[in-house]
Amino acid sequence: MKKNLIKVYKKLKNGTEVELLADESQLEALAVHSDFRIPESKEVHSPKKKNQEEEVQT
C-alpha cells in the first residue's frame, strides 16, 4: 500500500463531488485536470508558479 495518501476530490458529470485518495507523487498530474480538486494545503506548486510568486515579493 502506498504511503502519504492525500484526499483529493473529483467532480462527476452529474455535478456531485467524490473523495478519492491519491499518492503525493500523483498530485502534479491530477492538478492539470479541471475535474480534480486538491486541497490548497496540499497543492503542488509548479516552478513557473513559484517564480511568479518570487517576482511579486521582490
Number of C-alpha atoms within 10 A of each C-alpha: 4 7 8 11 14 16 16 21 17 18 14 11 8 6 8 9 15 12 13 12 12 18 13 16 11 13 19 14 9 18 17 10 10 9 13 19 19 18 12 7 6 12 15 18 12 10 9 9 10 10 12 10 11 10 8 7 7 5
